[in-house]
């Protein structure tokens, strides 16, 4: 308790000093606040439960002070108690306090951070810490970070510390170093060249002492990665390869096989045309600062998603979750804008987007005829680099047409064909794979300056899982206000008693940096994913209030 009081007094003193400095020495105080509250109503038809508290609230506020080469800040969080669906096993996330505090200063080419920080090496294949409040993910580091510019175009950074684990820290100690060379900045003769090349490398190690009664587990686990980025006029190729030594853990069933990952993304763009292609191959690359952790807890790295994050409701029913124990994926996307004042382009032009992504298992074979694949305490399995197995995990074929018809009307029409391997991606057994066709019409009509009506019509047609869905939405926007009504109807559910209307109504107010939204209605049970990381969302019925502000 004394430590908490001391910390609070220190932060209050910092705030008073910051405000004084802001007025007298040119310092600046910035921050933001957000609160998500929900009143829960029991609804047996959709499986929604009431809670003992009636109302649950997630809130957080960030404060930062900057003056010259110095900055410091903290985050105050309160989960009273944590909203349903957020990671909160045994109430571990409930509480109020200041879990994030930091200070940073720079001098010449040196930058030092003490306290909490977020960092990423390359594409994140061996190290990425981040905060995603909608998923309940926060694996911030607590320790030290140093960045140094050796010379123009040559950068080095190092980290050491432990990861945040709700209101505590995980048991593993993380050490890492990352370097990058941007050759055009380093070699002045090539500063204006159309060809730009950069290369980088990283090494991260985790220390976690554990004495297992059966297995000899490595106390230190190391991972290395190398990356290359090439830009030439409209072309850009980004690639990275990572390797991790054996790391037995709960997620890979305590096997001793090393891990590998390869990520390649290539883009081409010119006026009216854009092309994106990419591939990802992953084998046994779960990397956590606690080998016994699961779900979203204490991940050191992050496998970037290869599939699209859908912003519309029905396509998001079946999102793809990255599979660190093994996956191969590929994607391709083409954007083309039909020129203005042509037969198909019309007065304002028409944009067409074609998208395809596919994810499959990697090929795995037994290390011996008598040992099943991924048997605990063994090398797990054999696989060749960049092997591709037969089982399909996910496929998305998508076409989207966006068009501005006149100064008042804008439309976005899209169609999606989806395959979803329910057993693998949801971690269940015996469920049918989902084949779905989804059509969406999104229309916005501008009535006058600041006044518009937006409508959405979505339909998902499938014979698997819960059958067909339909969604209709209408939203009125006027200066500083918006009003929304939508109904999500499971009209094709095989069980007639479960053909539910998920009706929602709401309104909001926006003024400068302030936003307040109040909604009432039902939410279906499902999965929410951001960047390939997912969490289960329980069914709910009730009133929800969202408040956010920045200054």
C-alpha positions in Angstrom: 0.0 0.0 0.0 2.9 2.4 0.8 4.3 1.8 -2.7 1.0 2.6 -4.3 0.6 5.8 -2.3 4.1 6.8 -3.1 3.5 6.2 -6.8 0.3 8.2 -6.8 2.0 11.1 -5.0 4.8 11.0 -7.6 2.4 11.1 -10.5 0.4 13.9 -9.0 3.6 15.9 -8.5 4.5 15.2 -12.1 1.1 16.5 -13.2 1.4 19.7 -11.2 4.9 20.3 -12.5 3.7 19.5 -16.1 0.9 22.1 -15.9 3.3 24.7 -14.4 5.9 24.0 -17.1 3.2 24.1 -19.8 2.4 27.7 -18.8 5.9 28.9 -18.2 8.4 26.9 -20.2 6.7 25.7 -23.3 6.0 22.1 -22.2 2.9 20.4 -23.5 0.4 18.1 -21.7 -1.6 15.7 -23.9 -3.9 12.8 -23.2 -7.0 10.8 -23.9 -9.8 9.1 -22.0 -12.2 6.3 -23.0 -14.8 4.4 -21.1 -16.9 1.4 -22.2 -19.9 0.6 -20.0 -22.7 -2.0 -20.4 -25.9 -2.8 -18.4 -26.6 -6.5 -18.9 -30.1 -8.0 -19.2 -30.7 -11.7 -19.1 -32.0 -13.1 -22.4 -32.3 -16.9 -22.5 -33.2 -17.0 -26.2 -29.7 -15.8 -27.3 -27.8 -17.2 -24.2 -27.2 -13.7 -22.7 -26.6 -13.7 -19.0 -27.2 -10.9 -16.4 -24.3 -10.1 -14.0 -24.3 -9.6 -10.3 -23.1 -6.1 -10.6 -25.7 -5.2 -13.3 -23.2 -2.8 -14.9 -19.6 -3.5 -15.9 -17.2 -0.8 -17.0 -13.8 -0.7 -18.7 -12.1 2.7 -18.6 -8.6 4.1 -19.2 -6.9 7.5 -19.5 -3.5 8.3 -20.8 -1.5 11.4 -19.8 1.8 12.6 -21.3 4.0 15.5 -20.8 6.6 16.7 -23.3 9.2 19.4 -23.1 12.2 19.5 -25.4 14.0 16.2 -25.4 12.1 14.9 -22.4 8.7 13.2 -22.1 6.9 11.2 -19.5 3.5 9.8 -18.9 1.2 7.2 -17.3 -2.0 5.4 -17.9 -4.7 5.0 -15.3 -7.0 2.0 -15.8 -10.2 0.8 -14.1 -12.1 -2.5 -14.8 -15.1 -2.3 -12.5 -15.6 -5.1 -13.2 -14.2 -6.2 -16.6 -16.7 -6.4 -19.4 -17.9 -9.9 -20.4 -15.8 -11.5 -23.1 -12.5 -9.8 -22.1 -9.7 -12.0 -20.8 -10.5 -12.2 -17.1 -10.0 -15.8 -15.8 -10.9 -15.8 -12.1 -11.3 -12.0 -12.0 -7.6 -11.4 -12.8 -8.4 -8.3 -14.8 -10.7 -6.7 -12.3 -9.2 -3.7 -10.5 -8.1 -0.1 -10.6 -4.6 1.3 -10.8 -1.7 2.7 -12.8 -0.2 -0.2 -14.8 1.7 1.9 -17.3 4.2 4.6 -16.5 7.2 5.7 -18.5 9.8 8.4 -19.1 11.9 9.0 -22.2 14.7 11.4 -23.0 17.1 11.9 -25.9 20.5 13.4 -26.2 22.3 13.7 -29.6 21.8 10.4 -31.3 20.7 8.5 -28.1 17.2 7.9 -26.9 16.4 6.1 -23.6 13.1 4.9 -22.3 12.6 3.7 -18.7 9.4 2.0 -17.4 6.7 0.7 -19.8 7.0 0.8 -23.6 5.8 -0.8 -26.8 8.2 -1.9 -29.5 8.4 -4.0 -32.7 11.3 -5.5 -34.5 10.8 -5.7 -38.2 7.4 -7.3 -39.0 7.0 -8.6 -35.5 7.9 -12.2 -36.3 10.1 -12.5 -33.2 9.2 -9.4 -31.2 6.1 -7.2 -31.0 4.5 -5.6 -27.9 1.3 -3.7 -28.4 -2.0 -2.6 -26.8 -5.3 -3.4 -28.4 -8.1 -2.5 -26.0 -10.9 -4.0 -28.1 -9.3 -7.4 -27.7 -8.2 -6.9 -24.1 -4.5 -7.3 -25.2 -1.7 -5.4 -23.5 1.7 -7.1 -23.4 3.7 -3.9 -22.7 7.3 -4.2 -21.6 8.5 -3.0 -18.2 12.2 -2.3 -18.2 14.6 -0.3 -20.4 14.8 0.5 -24.1 17.7 2.2 -25.8 17.8 3.5 -29.4 21.0 4.8 -31.0 21.7 6.3 -34.5 25.2 5.2 -35.2 25.4 7.4 -38.4 22.9 8.5 -40.9 21.0 5.5 -42.1 22.3 3.1 -39.5 20.0 2.5 -36.5 20.3 0.2 -33.4 17.9 -0.5 -30.6 17.9 -2.8 -27.6 15.3 -3.8 -25.0 15.2 -5.7 -21.7 12.4 -6.3 -19.3 9.3 -8.2 -18.5 5.8 -8.2 -20.0 2.7 -6.9 -18.5 0.3 -9.6 -17.2 -2.9 -7.9 -16.2 -1.9 -6.1 -12.9 1.4 -8.0 -12.6 4.3 -9.1 -14.8 5.0 -12.4 -16.4 7.9 -14.6 -15.1 10.0 -14.5 -18.2 12.8 -12.0 -18.7 13.1 -10.7 -22.3 16.3 -9.4 -23.9 16.5 -8.2 -27.5 18.5 -6.2 -30.0 17.6 -4.9 -33.5 19.6 -3.1 -36.2 18.7 -1.6 -39.5 20.7 -0.1 -42.4 19.0 2.3 -44.9 21.6 2.3 -47.6 20.4 5.4 -49.5 20.7 7.5 -46.3 24.1 6.0 -45.4 25.6 6.4 -48.9 25.0 10.0 -50.0 25.7 9.2 -53.6 22.5 7.1 -53.7 20.3 9.5 -51.7 18.3 10.5 -54.8 18.2 7.1 -56.5 14.9 5.5 -57.5 16.2 2.3 -56.0 15.9 2.3 -52.2 17.2 -0.6 -50.2 17.2 -1.3 -46.4 18.2 -4.4 -44.5 17.8 -5.3 -40.8 18.3 -8.1 -38.3 17.0 -8.9 -34.8 17.8 -11.3 -31.9 15.5 -11.9 -28.9 16.0 -14.3 -26.0 13.6 -15.3 -23.2 14.8 -16.5 -19.8 12.4 -18.5 -17.7 13.7 -20.9 -15.1 11.5 -23.9 -14.6 12.1 -27.3 -13.1 9.7 -29.8 -14.7 9.3 -33.2 -12.9 9.5 -35.0 -16.3 11.1 -32.9 -19.0 14.3 -30.9 -19.2 13.1 -27.5 -20.4 15.5 -24.8 -21.8 15.8 -21.8 -19.4 16.9 -19.6 -22.3 15.1 -19.6 -25.7 16.6 -17.5 -28.5 15.1 -16.3 -31.8 16.7 -14.5 -34.7 15.3 -12.8 -37.8 16.6 -11.0 -40.9 14.7 -8.7 -43.3 15.1 -6.9 -46.6 13.1 -4.1 -48.1 13.5 -3.0 -51.7 11.7 -0.1 -53.3 12.0 0.9 -57.0 9.6 3.5 -58.3 6.2 1.9 -57.9 7.5 -1.5 -56.7 8.0 -2.4 -53.1 9.1 -5.8 -51.8 9.3 -6.5 -48.0 10.5 -9.8 -46.7 11.6 -11.3 -43.4 12.7 -14.8 -42.2 12.7 -15.9 -38.5 14.1 -18.9 -36.7 13.5 -19.9 -33.1 15.3 -22.7 -31.2 13.3 -25.5 -29.5 10.7 -24.0 -27.1 8.5 -26.6 -25.4 5.2 -24.9 -24.3 1.6 -25.5 -23.5 0.7 -24.2 -27.0 2.8 -26.7 -28.9 2.2 -29.6 -26.5 5.7 -29.4 -25.1 7.6 -30.5 -28.2 11.3 -29.8 -28.8 11.1 -28.8 -32.5 12.7 -25.5 -33.6 10.4 -22.9 -35.3 10.6 -21.0 -38.5 8.6 -18.3 -40.3 8.8 -16.5 -43.6 6.8 -13.4 -44.7 6.9 -11.8 -48.1 4.8 -8.9 -49.3 5.1 -7.1 -52.6 3.2 -4.1 -53.9 3.0 -2.1 -57.1 1.2 1.1 -57.6 0.7 3.7 -60.2 -2.1 6.2 -61.0 -5.4 4.3 -61.0 -3.8 0.9 -60.4 -2.6 -1.0 -57.3 -1.5 -4.6 -56.9 -0.7 -6.4 -53.6 0.6 -10.0 -53.3 1.9 -11.8 -50.3 2.7 -15.1 -48.7 3.4 -16.4 -45.2 4.7 -19.7 -44.0 4.8 -20.5 -40.2 6.0 -23.5 -38.3 5.9 -23.8 -34.5 6.5 -20.1 -33.9 4.5 -19.5 -30.7 6.8 -17.4 -28.5 5.7 -16.4 -25.0 7.5 -15.1 -21.9 5.6 -17.8 -20.0 5.7 -21.2 -21.6 2.5 -22.2 -19.8 0.4 -19.2 -21.0 -2.4 -19.4 -23.5 -5.0 -17.3 -25.4 -3.6 -13.8 -25.8 -1.4 -13.8 -22.7 2.3 -12.9 -22.7 3.0 -13.3 -26.4 6.5 -12.0 -27.4 5.8 -12.0 -31.1 2.9 -11.7 -33.5 2.3 -13.4 -36.8 0.9 -10.8 -39.2 -2.4 -11.8 -40.7 -2.5 -12.8 -44.4 -6.3 -12.4 -44.8 -8.4 -9.3 -44.9 -9.9 -7.7 -41.8 -13.5 -7.2 -42.9 -15.2 -4.0 -41.6 -18.8 -5.1 -42.4 -20.7 -7.2 -39.8 -21.6 -10.4 -41.7 -18.2 -11.1 -43.2 -16.7 -10.6 -39.8 -18.8 -13.5 -38.4 -16.0 -15.9 -39.6 -12.7 -14.1 -39.2 -9.3 -15.8 -39.6 -7.1 -16.4 -36.5 -3.4 -16.9 -37.1 -2.1 -20.5 -36.4 1.4 -20.2 -34.9 1.8 -24.0 -34.8 1.7 -24.2 -38.6 0.1 -22.4 -41.6 0.8 -21.4 -45.1 -1.1 -18.5 -46.7 -1.1 -16.4 -49.8 -3.1 -13.3 -50.8 -3.5 -11.2 -54.0 -5.4 -7.9 -54.4 -5.9 -5.7 -57.4 -7.3 -2.1 -57.2 -8.3 -0.4 -60.5 -10.0 2.9 -61.0 -11.8 3.2 -64.2 -11.0 6.7 -65.4 -13.5 9.6 -65.1 -15.7 10.6 -68.1 -15.7 7.1 -69.6 -18.6 4.8 -70.3 -18.0 2.7 -67.2 -16.2 5.3 -65.1 -18.9 7.9 -65.3 -18.3 11.5 -64.2 -16.3 10.6 -61.1 -14.7 7.3 -62.0 -15.4 3.8 -60.6 -13.1 1.8 -58.3 -13.0 -2.0 -58.6 -11.2 -4.2 -56.1 -10.5 -7.9 -56.5 -9.2 -9.9 -53.6 -8.2 -13.5 -52.9 -6.6 -15.1 -49.9 -6.1 -18.7 -48.9 -4.6 -20.4 -45.9 -3.7 -24.1 -45.5 -1.9 -26.4 -43.1 1.7 -27.2 -43.5 2.8 -30.7 -44.3 3.8 -32.7 -41.2 5.0 -36.3 -41.0 5.8 -38.5 -38.1 9.3 -38.7 -36.7 8.7 -42.4 -36.2 5.9 -44.7 -37.2 5.1 -45.4 -33.6 5.0 -41.7 -32.4 1.9 -39.6 -33.3 2.5 -36.1 -34.6 3.2 -33.5 -31.9 3.6 -36.1 -29.1 4.6 -34.4 -25.9 8.3 -34.6 -25.0 9.4 -35.5 -28.6 10.7 -33.5 -31.6 7.1 -33.3 -32.6 7.1 -34.0 -36.4 9.1 -33.5 -39.6 8.4 -30.9 -42.2 10.2 -29.4 -45.1 10.7 -25.6 -45.3 7.8 -24.0 -47.1 5.9 -27.3 -47.3 2.1 -27.0 -47.9 -0.4 -29.5 -46.6 -3.7 -30.6 -48.0 -6.1 -29.3 -45.4 -7.7 -25.9 -46.2 -8.1 -23.6 -43.2 -9.6 -20.4 -44.8 -10.4 -19.0 -48.2 -11.8 -15.5 -49.2 -12.8 -14.5 -52.7 -14.0 -10.9 -52.8 -15.0 -8.3 -55.3 -15.9 -4.7 -54.4 -17.1 -1.9 -56.6 -17.2 1.7 -55.3 -18.7 4.6 -57.2 -19.6 8.2 -56.7 -22.7 8.8 -58.9 -23.1 12.5 -58.3 -22.4 15.1 -55.6 -25.0 13.5 -53.3 -24.9 9.7 -53.9 -22.1 7.2 -53.1 -22.3 3.4 -53.3 -20.1 0.5 -52.3 -21.2 -2.9 -53.6 -19.4 -6.1 -52.7 -19.6 -9.9 -52.9 -17.6 -12.5 -50.9 -17.3 -16.2 -51.2 -16.0 -17.7 -48.0 -14.6 -21.0 -46.7 -14.1 -21.4 -43.0 -12.6 -24.5 -41.3 -14.6 -24.3 -38.1 -12.9 -27.1 -36.2 -9.3 -25.7 -36.7 -10.1 -22.1 -36.3 -12.5 -22.4 -33.4 -10.7 -25.3 -31.6 -13.6 -27.7 -31.6 -14.2 -31.2 -33.0 -16.9 -32.5 -35.3 -18.3 -29.3 -36.7 -19.1 -28.8 -40.3 -16.9 -26.5 -42.4 -18.7 -23.3 -43.4 -19.3 -22.4 -47.0 -20.9 -18.9 -47.3 -21.8 -16.4 -50.0 -22.1 -12.8 -48.7 -23.5 -9.8 -50.6 -23.4 -6.2 -49.3 -24.9 -2.9 -50.6 -23.7 0.3 -48.8 -25.3 3.6 -49.9 -24.7 7.1 -48.6 -26.9 10.0 -49.7 -25.8 13.5 -48.8 -28.9 15.6 -48.2 -27.1 18.9 -47.5 -23.9 20.2 -45.9 -23.3 18.0 -42.8 -26.5 16.0 -43.2 -26.5 12.5 -44.8 -28.3 9.2 -44.7 -26.3 5.9 -44.8 -28.0 2.6 -45.5 -26.5 -1.0 -45.5 -28.1 -4.2 -46.7 -26.1 -7.4 -46.0 -27.0 -11.0 -46.7 -25.1 -14.1 -45.8 -26.2 -17.4 -47.4 -24.9 -20.7 -46.0 -26.3 -24.1 -45.1 -23.8 -24.7 -42.3 -23.5 -23.5 -38.7 -26.5 -21.2 -37.9 -27.7 -20.8 -41.5 -28.6 -17.6 -43.4 -28.4 -14.1 -42.0 -29.7 -10.7 -43.1 -28.8 -7.3 -41.9 -30.3 -3.9 -42.5 -29.0 -0.6 -41.2 -30.0 3.1 -41.5 -27.9 5.9 -40.0 -28.7 9.6 -40.0 -25.9 12.1 -39.6 -26.4 15.8 -38.8 -23.9 18.3 -37.4 -22.5 16.8 -34.2 -25.1 14.1 -34.0 -25.8 10.6 -35.5 -28.7 8.2 -35.1 -28.5 4.5 -36.0 -31.0 1.6 -36.2 -30.0 -1.9 -37.5 -31.4 -5.4 -37.3 -29.3 -8.5 -37.7 -31.7 -11.4 -38.3 -30.8 -15.1 -38.2 -33.7 -16.0 -40.5 -32.1 -19.2 -41.8 -31.3 -20.9 -38.5 -32.1 -24.6 -38.7 -33.8 -24.3 -35.3 -36.9 -22.2 -35.7 -36.8 -21.1 -32.1 -33.4 -19.5 -32.7 -34.4 -17.3 -35.7 -33.7 -14.2 -33.7 -33.8 -10.5 -34.6 -30.7 -8.8 -33.1 -32.2 -5.3 -33.1 -30.1 -2.3 -32.0 -30.8 1.4 -31.7 -28.5 4.1 -30.8 -27.3 7.7 -31.1 -24.2 9.6 -30.5 -22.7 13.1 -30.1 -19.4 14.3 -31.5 -17.8 17.6 -30.7 -14.2 18.3 -31.3 -12.2 15.6 -29.5 -15.2 14.4 -27.5 -17.5 11.5 -28.6 -20.4 10.0 -26.7 -22.5 7.0 -27.9 -25.5 5.2 -26.3 -26.9 2.0 -27.8 -29.5 -0.5 -26.8 -30.0 -4.0 -28.2 -28.7 -7.5 -28.6 -25.3 -8.9 -29.7 -24.8 -12.3 -31.0 -22.2 -14.7 -29.7 -19.2 -14.9 -31.9 -15.5 -14.2 -32.4 -13.8 -10.8 -32.8 -10.4 -10.6 -34.5 -7.9 -7.8 -35.1 -4.7 -8.5 -37.0 -5.1 -12.3 -36.7 -5.6 -12.2 -32.9 -9.0 -13.1 -31.7 -11.2 -13.3 -28.6 -14.7 -14.8 -28.0 -17.5 -12.4 -27.6 -20.5 -13.7 -25.6 -24.1 -13.0 -26.5 -25.4 -10.0 -24.6 -28.6 -7.9 -24.3 -28.6 -4.4 -22.7 -27.6 -0.8 -22.7 -24.1 0.2 -23.8 -22.4 3.6 -23.2 -19.1 4.6 -24.9 -17.3 7.9 -24.0 -14.0 9.1 -25.5 -12.1 12.3 -25.3 -8.7 13.6 -26.4 -6.9 16.8 -25.4 
